[in-house]
């Protein structure tokens, strides 16, 4: 293939790549303990309308990328803490949806034998 053909192919594909990302966005945020305000690493996060999810990093931060524009609910779960569902998170392509989540400890009861 000569240089001119490669250039034409790139020009034809470039608008398609922009169009493909125009309808997507992301959710990002931070999860921390409600009492101590310490970040919680390893929290499981699931976008309930999709099969997409992630976990928080060492600083309690997370992001879920390439979500279609729309309204989402996220479920946050972590051993020793109450599961939380955050609803009405609006994702658009202009900027990331940002949320902060406070998790409270829960009592784990063991069955006696």
Buried (B, 14 or more C-beta within 10 A) or exposed (E): EEEEEEEEEEEEEEEEEEEEEEEBBBBBBBBBBEEEEEBBBEBBBBBBEEEBBBEBBEEBEBBBEEBEEEEBEBBBBBEEBEEBEBEEBEBEEEEBBEBEBBBEEEEEEEEEE
